[in-house]
Amino acid sequence: CPSTAFKKETLGLMCYEFHDDQRTTFQNAKEACESRRWKLATVINEETLRLIRHHMDYGKRSNYKYWVNVDPRFNESFDESWCAYVYSASPTGNIGYYDDSQCSNNYGYICEYEALNTTSCNALVTPRNAYRTGTSRAVGSTVTFRCFPGYTPYPFRSSRTFTRQCLDNGEWDGVTPFCRIIPILPTRPPRPAVTTTTPVPTTTMPMFEIGKS
C-alpha cells in the first residue's frame, strides 16, 4: 500500500485507508476517494467488517463512525440509494443506514484500492546547472542533486542538497531544485574623502606709537 499520513489496513489484495477526522459528509467522502482514483470502501462480507472493527478498537476510535458502501449481496435489505456508515459493536461491528435526509452528517470515511506491485519509479531528469549522485530507480533508492558552484538552488535550502527517495507507491518524494546563477551586484566607486579646514582665529593687536618725552 502507498505510504501516506493516514492509517491503513490490508485484507487480501486490498488496502483500506482510514480518515478518522469526523468532518466529512457522505458525498464528500465519495468524492475524496475518487479524486485519488480510489473508491469509498465497500463492505462485502464479515471479514471486511471485522477489519474495520479492528481499527476502531483503539482508544477514542470506538466512538467514531465511518462512511462506507455496502454490497447488496452482503445485505439484501440495503437500498443503494441510502448512505451507509459503520460503527463499533461486538464482535464484528455494525452497519447503520440513512436515507438522503441525513447523508449530510459529518463522519470519517474509508477509501479502498488495490495494493500496488511497484518495484521502481520513473526516471528523474537532472536539472540544468546541477549534478546528481545516484542513478538507481528501485524502490527505496535515493538520488541527490546539488547545484554547480556559482549557482543557487530554488527553493533555497541552506544545505544546498536535495535528496529524493523512490517510495513504494512508485513516486519520488521531495523536490528537484532549479539552479539559478548567483547575481553579481555592481560595485560603486568609492566616494572621495571630504576634508574640512577649521579656520585659525586671528587677533588684531592695537598699534601704539611710542612717543618721546
Phi and psi in degrees as GROMACS dihedral restraints (atoms count N, CA, C in turn):
[ dihedral_restraints ]
;  ai    aj    ak    al  type     phi  dphi    fc
    3     4     5     6     1   -60.5    20    10
    4     5     6     7     1   150.9    20    10
    6     7     8     9     1   -78.9    20    10
    7     8     9    10     1   120.5    20    10
    9    10    11    12     1  -137.6    20    10
   10    11    12    13     1   178.0    20    10
   12    13    14    15     1   -83.2    20    10
   13    14    15    16     1    -1.4    20    10
   15    16    17    18     1  -106.8    20    10
   16    17    18    19     1   153.5    20    10
   18    19    20    21     1   -68.1    20    10
   19    20    21    22     1   138.3    20    10
   21    22    23    24     1  -127.8    20    10
   22    23    24    25     1   150.5    20    10
   24    25    26    27     1  -129.2    20    10
   25    26    27    28     1   154.0    20    10
   27    28    29    30     1  -123.7    20    10
   28    29    30    31     1   146.9    20    10
   30    31    32    33     1  -145.4    20    10
   31    32    33    34     1   110.7    20    10
   33    34    35    36     1    63.7    20    10
   34    35    36    37     1  -125.3    20    10
   36    37    38    39     1   -97.5    20    10
   37    38    39    40     1    11.0    20    10
   39    40    41    42     1  -107.9    20    10
   40    41    42    43     1   142.7    20    10
   42    43    44    45     1  -107.1    20    10
   43    44    45    46     1   140.1    20    10
   45    46    47    48     1  -123.1    20    10
   46    47    48    49     1   119.9    20    10
   48    49    50    51     1  -107.2    20    10
   49    50    51    52     1   123.3    20    10
   51    52    53    54     1   -97.9    20    10
   52    53    54    55     1   126.3    20    10
   54    55    56    57     1  -107.8    20    10
   55    56    57    58     1   100.9    20    10
   57    58    59    60     1   -76.5    20    10
   58    59    60    61     1   -24.4    20    10
   60    61    62    63     1   -59.9    20    10
   61    62    63    64     1   118.5    20    10
   63    64    65    66     1   -83.9    20    10
   64    65    66    67     1    63.2    20    10
   66    67    68    69     1  -135.6    20    10
   67    68    69    70     1    18.8    20    10
   69    70    71    72     1  -122.9    20    10
   70    71    72    73     1   134.6    20    10
   72    73    74    75     1   -77.7    20    10
   73    74    75    76     1   167.1    20    10
   75    76    77    78     1   -60.1    20    10
   76    77    78    79     1   -47.3    20    10
   78    79    80    81     1   -64.8    20    10
   79    80    81    82     1   -41.5    20    10
   81    82    83    84     1   -66.7    20    10
   82    83    84    85     1   -32.8    20    10
   84    85    86    87     1   -64.5    20    10
   85    86    87    88     1   -44.8    20    10
   87    88    89    90     1   -60.9    20    10
   88    89    90    91     1   -44.8    20    10
   90    91    92    93     1   -66.5    20    10
   91    92    93    94     1   -36.0    20    10
   93    94    95    96     1   -63.8    20    10
   94    95    96    97     1   -41.5    20    10
   96    97    98    99     1   -68.9    20    10
   97    98    99   100     1   -44.9    20    10
   99   100   101   102     1   -66.8    20    10
  100   101   102   103     1   -27.1    20    10
  102   103   104   105     1   -65.2    20    10
  103   104   105   106     1   -19.2    20    10
  105   106   107   108     1  -106.0    20    10
  106   107   108   109     1    14.9    20    10
  108   109   110   111     1    65.7    20    10
  109   110   111   112     1    27.5    20    10
  111   112   113   114     1  -109.2    20    10
  112   113   114   115     1  -164.8    20    10
  114   115   116   117     1  -148.2    20    10
  115   116   117   118     1   161.1    20    10
  117   118   119   120     1   -63.5    20    10
  118   119   120   121     1   133.2    20    10
  120   121   122   123     1   -55.7    20    10
  121   122   123   124     1   139.6    20    10
  123   124   125   126     1  -111.4    20    10
  124   125   126   127     1   127.0    20    10
  126   127   128   129     1   -81.1    20    10
  127   128   129   130     1   113.3    20    10
  129   130   131   132     1  -110.8    20    10
  130   131   132   133     1   -17.7    20    10
  132   133   134   135     1  -162.1    20    10
  133   134   135   136     1  -179.3    20    10
  135   136   137   138     1   -65.5    20    10
  136   137   138   139     1   -30.3    20    10
  138   139   140   141     1   -62.7    20    10
  139   140   141   142     1   -40.0    20    10
  141   142   143   144     1   -64.1    20    10
  142   143   144   145     1   -43.5    20    10
  144   145   146   147     1   -61.7    20    10
  145   146   147   148     1   -40.6    20    10
  147   148   149   150     1   -65.1    20    10
  148   149   150   151     1   -38.0    20    10
  150   151   152   153     1   -61.8    20    10
  151   152   153   154     1   -45.2    20    10
  153   154   155   156     1   -65.8    20    10
  154   155   156   157     1   -41.3    20    10
  156   157   158   159     1   -61.8    20    10
  157   158   159   160     1   -37.4    20    10
  159   160   161   162     1   -59.6    20    10
  160   161   162   163     1   -40.3    20    10
  162   163   164   165     1   -65.4    20    10
  163   164   165   166     1   -36.3    20    10
  165   166   167   168     1   -82.2    20    10
  166   167   168   169     1    -2.8    20    10
  168   169   170   171     1   -75.7    20    10
  169   170   171   172     1    -6.5    20    10
  171   172   173   174     1   -95.8    20    10
  172   173   174   175     1   114.9    20    10
  174   175   176   177     1    49.5    20    10
  175   176   177   178     1  -130.7    20    10
  177   178   179   180     1   -70.4    20    10
  178   179   180   181     1    -9.8    20    10
  180   181   182   183     1   -63.0    20    10
  181   182   183   184     1   -20.5    20    10
  183   184   185   186     1   -62.3    20    10
  184   185   186   187     1   -19.1    20    10
  186   187   188   189     1   -97.8    20    10
  187   188   189   190     1    -0.1    20    10
  189   190   191   192     1   -81.9    20    10
  190   191   192   193     1   160.3    20    10
  192   193   194   195     1  -129.3    20    10
  193   194   195   196     1   147.0    20    10
  195   196   197   198     1  -130.6    20    10
  196   197   198   199     1   131.4    20    10
  198   199   200   201     1   -69.9    20    10
  199   200   201   202     1   137.4    20    10
  201   202   203   204     1  -146.1    20    10
  202   203   204   205     1   171.3    20    10
  204   205   206   207     1   -99.7    20    10
  205   206   207   208     1   162.1    20    10
  207   208   209   210     1  -130.5    20    10
  208   209   210   211     1   129.2    20    10
  210   211   212   213     1   -73.9    20    10
  211   212   213   214     1   123.2    20    10
  213   214   215   216     1   -57.4    20    10
  214   215   216   217     1   -24.0    20    10
  216   217   218   219     1   -71.6    20    10
  217   218   219   220     1   -22.5    20    10
  219   220   221   222     1   -81.0    20    10
  220   221   222   223     1   -33.9    20    10
  222   223   224   225     1  -140.8    20    10
  223   224   225   226     1   102.0    20    10
  225   226   227   228     1   -66.3    20    10
  226   227   228   229     1   -20.1    20    10
  228   229   230   231     1   -81.8    20    10
  229   230   231   232     1    -6.0    20    10
  231   232   233   234     1   -77.2    20    10
  232   233   234   235     1   130.0    20    10
  234   235   236   237     1   -96.8    20    10
  235   236   237   238     1   125.9    20    10
  237   238   239   240     1   -66.6    20    10
  238   239   240   241     1   -10.5    20    10
  240   241   242   243     1   -82.1    20    10
  241   242   243   244     1    -9.7    20    10
  243   244   245   246     1   -81.6    20    10
  244   245   246   247     1   164.2    20    10
  246   247   248   249     1  -107.9    20    10
  247   248   249   250     1   141.2    20    10
  249   250   251   252     1  -120.6    20    10
  250   251   252   253     1   151.1    20    10
  252   253   254   255     1  -141.2    20    10
  253   254   255   256     1   156.5    20    10
  255   256   257   258     1  -110.5    20    10
  256   257   258   259     1   139.2    20    10
  258   259   260   261     1  -136.6    20    10
  259   260   261   262     1   162.1    20    10
  261   262   263   264     1   -72.5    20    10
  262   263   264   265     1   132.3    20    10
  264   265   266   267     1  -161.7    20    10
  265   266   267   268     1   150.6    20    10
  267   268   269   270     1   -88.3    20    10
  268   269   270   271     1   143.0    20    10
  270   271   272   273     1   -96.5    20    10
  271   272   273   274     1   -14.2    20    10
  273   274   275   276     1  -116.0    20    10
  274   275   276   277     1    -7.1    20    10
  276   277   278   279     1   100.5    20    10
  277   278   279   280     1   157.7    20    10
  279   280   281   282     1  -123.8    20    10
  280   281   282   283     1   160.4    20    10
  282   283   284   285     1  -112.5    20    10
  283   284   285   286     1   131.7    20    10
  285   286   287   288     1  -108.7    20    10
  286   287   288   289     1   156.6    20    10
  288   289   290   291     1  -129.6    20    10
  289   290   291   292     1   146.3    20    10
  291   292   293   294     1  -131.1    20    10
  292   293   294   295     1   151.0    20    10
  294   295   296   297     1   -86.5    20    10
  295   296   297   298     1  -175.0    20    10
  297   298   299   300     1   -59.8    20    10
  298   299   300   301     1   -22.6    20    10
  300   301   302   303     1   -68.6    20    10
  301   302   303   304     1   -21.0    20    10
  303   304   305   306     1  -122.2    20    10
  304   305   306   307     1    12.9    20    10
  306   307   308   309     1   -72.6    20    10
  307   308   309   310     1    -6.6    20    10
  309   310   311   312     1   -90.3    20    10
  310   311   312   313     1     3.8    20    10
  312   313   314   315     1   -62.2    20    10
  313   314   315   316     1   152.7    20    10
  315   316   317   318     1  -101.2    20    10
  316   317   318   319     1   113.9    20    10
  318   319   320   321     1  -131.1    20    10
  319   320   321   322     1  -179.1    20    10
  321   322   323   324     1   -81.3    20    10
  322   323   324   325     1  -176.0    20    10
  324   325   326   327     1  -154.4    20    10
  325   326   327   328     1   165.3    20    10
  327   328   329   330     1  -128.8    20    10
  328   329   330   331     1   127.0    20    10
  330   331   332   333     1  -100.3    20    10
  331   332   333   334     1   150.6    20    10
  333   334   335   336     1  -130.5    20    10
  334   335   336   337     1   150.4    20    10
  336   337   338   339     1  -162.7    20    10
  337   338   339   340     1   159.7    20    10
  339   340   341   342     1   -74.2    20    10
  340   341   342   343     1   142.6    20    10
  342   343   344   345     1   -62.6    20    10
  343   344   345   346     1   142.6    20    10
  345   346   347   348     1   -85.5    20    10
  346   347   348   349     1   148.0    20    10
  348   349   350   351     1  -116.7    20    10
  349   350   351   352     1    64.6    20    10
  351   352   353   354     1   -97.0    20    10
  352   353   354   355     1   135.0    20    10
  354   355   356   357     1  -117.8    20    10
  355   356   357   358     1   -14.2    20    10
  357   358   359   360     1  -155.1    20    10
  358   359   360   361     1   167.5    20    10
  360   361   362   363     1  -110.6    20    10
  361   362   363   364     1   164.6    20    10
  363   364   365   366     1   -65.5    20    10
  364   365   366   367     1   155.7    20    10
  366   367   368   369     1   -66.7    20    10
  367   368   369   370     1   140.1    20    10
  369   370   371   372     1   -94.0    20    10
  370   371   372   373     1   143.4    20    10
  372   373   374   375     1   -93.7    20    10
  373   374   375   376     1   129.6    20    10
  375   376   377   378     1   -73.8    20    10
  376   377   378   379     1   124.6    20    10
  378   379   380   381     1   -68.4    20    10
  379   380   381   382     1   158.6    20    10
  381   382   383   384     1   -61.7    20    10
  382   383   384   385     1   147.0    20    10
  384   385   386   387     1    64.0    20    10
  385   386   387   388     1    30.1    20    10
  387   388   389   390     1  -143.6    20    10
  388   389   390   391     1   162.4    20    10
  390   391   392   393     1  -129.8    20    10
  391   392   393   394     1   162.3    20    10
  393   394   395   396     1  -127.7    20    10
  394   395   396   397     1   155.9    20    10
  396   397   398   399     1  -123.2    20    10
  397   398   399   400     1   124.0    20    10
  399   400   401   402     1   101.1    20    10
  400   401   402   403     1   135.3    20    10
  402   403   404   405     1  -128.0    20    10
  403   404   405   406     1    -9.7    20    10
  405   406   407   408     1   -68.4    20    10
  406   407   408   409     1   143.2    20    10
  408   409   410   411     1  -111.5    20    10
  409   410   411   412     1     8.6    20    10
  411   412   413   414     1   -69.1    20    10
  412   413   414   415     1   151.5    20    10
  414   415   416   417     1   -56.9    20    10
  415   416   417   418     1   130.2    20    10
  417   418   419   420     1    96.6    20    10
  418   419   420   421     1   -16.5    20    10
  420   421   422   423     1   -78.4    20    10
  421   422   423   424     1   160.5    20    10
  423   424   425   426     1  -126.1    20    10
  424   425   426   427     1   151.5    20    10
  426   427   428   429     1  -129.9    20    10
  427   428   429   430     1   135.5    20    10
  429   430   431   432     1  -118.2    20    10
  430   431   432   433     1   135.3    20    10
  432   433   434   435     1  -116.2    20    10
  433   434   435   436     1   141.6    20    10
  435   436   437   438     1  -140.2    20    10
  436   437   438   439     1   145.1    20    10
  438   439   440   441     1   -77.7    20    10
  439   440   441   442     1   150.0    20    10
  441   442   443   444     1   -64.7    20    10
  442   443   444   445     1   156.5    20    10
  444   445   446   447     1   -56.3    20    10
  445   446   447   448     1   141.4    20    10
  447   448   449   450     1    92.9    20    10
  448   449   450   451     1    -3.6    20    10
  450   451   452   453     1  -124.2    20    10
  451   452   453   454     1   148.8    20    10
  453   454   455   456     1  -118.6    20    10
  454   455   456   457     1   141.4    20    10
  456   457   458   459     1   -82.1    20    10
  457   458   459   460     1   149.2    20    10
  459   460   461   462     1  -128.6    20    10
  460   461   462   463     1   127.3    20    10
  462   463   464   465     1   -66.3    20    10
  463   464   465   466     1   148.7    20    10
  465   466   467   468     1   -68.0    20    10
  466   467   468   469     1   141.6    20    10
  468   469   470   471     1  -144.4    20    10
  469   470   471   472     1   129.7    20    10
  471   472   473   474     1   -60.9    20    10
  472   473   474   475     1   -34.9    20    10
  474   475   476   477     1   -74.3    20    10
  475   476   477   478     1   -18.9    20    10
  477   478   479   480     1    60.8    20    10
  478   479   480   481     1    16.1    20    10
  480   481   482   483     1  -116.6    20    10
  481   482   483   484     1   131.5    20    10
  483   484   485   486     1  -120.7    20    10
  484   485   486   487     1   112.5    20    10
  486   487   488   489     1  -108.8    20    10
  487   488   489   490     1   132.0    20    10
  489   490   491   492     1  -123.6    20    10
  490   491   492   493     1   139.3    20    10
  492   493   494   495     1  -117.7    20    10
  493   494   495   496     1   141.6    20    10
  495   496   497   498     1   -80.1    20    10
  496   497   498   499     1   115.2    20    10
  498   499   500   501     1   -86.6    20    10
  499   500   501   502     1   167.3    20    10
  501   502   503   504     1   -74.7    20    10
  502   503   504   505     1    -1.5    20    10
  504   505   506   507     1   -97.5    20    10
  505   506   507   508     1     7.9    20    10
  507   508   509   510     1    83.1    20    10
  508   509   510   511     1    10.9    20    10
  510   511   512   513     1  -113.9    20    10
  511   512   513   514     1   151.0    20    10
  513   514   515   516     1   -88.7    20    10
  514   515   516   517     1   136.8    20    10
  516   517   518   519     1   -86.5    20    10
  517   518   519   520     1   175.4    20    10
  519   520   521   522     1    72.2    20    10
  520   521   522   523     1  -167.2    20    10
  522   523   524   525     1  -134.5    20    10
  523   524   525   526     1   156.9    20    10
  525   526   527   528     1   -97.6    20    10
  526   527   528   529     1   132.2    20    10
  528   529   530   531     1   -76.2    20    10
  529   530   531   532     1   158.1    20    10
  531   532   533   534     1  -108.4    20    10
  532   533   534   535     1   120.2    20    10
  534   535   536   537     1   -96.0    20    10
  535   536   537   538     1   120.2    20    10
  537   538   539   540     1  -111.6    20    10
  538   539   540   541     1   146.1    20    10
  540   541   542   543     1   -66.9    20    10
  541   542   543   544     1   140.9    20    10
  543   544   545   546     1   -75.7    20    10
  544   545   546   547     1   118.2    20    10
  546   547   548   549     1   -67.9    20    10
  547   548   549   550     1   142.6    20    10
  549   550   551   552     1  -103.1    20    10
  550   551   552   553     1   114.5    20    10
  552   553   554   555     1   -73.5    20    10
  553   554   555   556     1   138.6    20    10
  555   556   557   558     1   -65.1    20    10
  556   557   558   559     1   145.4    20    10
  558   559   560   561     1   -97.3    20    10
  559   560   561   562     1   145.8    20    10
  561   562   563   564     1  -100.0    20    10
  562   563   564   565     1   141.1    20    10
  564   565   566   567     1   -63.7    20    10
  565   566   567   568     1   146.9    20    10
  567   568   569   570     1   -64.8    20    10
  568   569   570   571     1   144.6    20    10
  570   571   572   573     1   -73.5    20    10
  571   572   573   574     1   141.9    20    10
  573   574   575   576     1   -64.4    20    10
  574   575   576   577     1   146.2    20    10
  576   577   578   579     1   -68.5    20    10
  577   578   579   580     1   138.3    20    10
  579   580   581   582     1   -98.2    20    10
  580   581   582   583     1   122.3    20    10
  582   583   584   585     1  -112.0    20    10
  583   584   585   586     1   145.0    20    10
  585   586   587   588     1  -122.0    20    10
  586   587   588   589     1   141.6    20    10
  588   589   590   591     1  -111.3    20    10
  589   590   591   592     1   123.5    20    10
  591   592   593   594     1   -89.0    20    10
  592   593   594   595     1   118.0    20    10
  594   595   596   597     1   -64.0    20    10
  595   596   597   598     1   141.2    20    10
  597   598   599   600     1   -88.7    20    10
  598   599   600   601     1   121.5    20    10
  600   601   602   603     1   -65.1    20    10
  601   602   603   604     1   140.9    20    10
  603   604   605   606     1  -117.1    20    10
  604   605   606   607     1   147.9    20    10
  606   607   608   609     1  -119.5    20    10
  607   608   609   610     1   125.9    20    10
  609   610   611   612     1   -90.5    20    10
  610   611   612   613     1   117.3    20    10
  612   613   614   615     1   -85.1    20    10
  613   614   615   616     1   137.8    20    10
  615   616   617   618     1   -65.1    20    10
  616   617   618   619     1   142.6    20    10
  618   619   620   621     1   -93.9    20    10
  619   620   621   622     1   132.4    20    10
  621   622   623   624     1  -118.5    20    10
  622   623   624   625     1   138.2    20    10
  624   625   626   627     1   -98.2    20    10
  625   626   627   628     1   126.6    20    10
  627   628   629   630     1   -84.3    20    10
  628   629   630   631     1   115.8    20    10
  630   631   632   633     1   -86.4    20    10
  631   632   633   634     1   162.3    20    10
  633   634   635   636     1   -97.5    20    10
  634   635   636   637     1   138.4    20    10
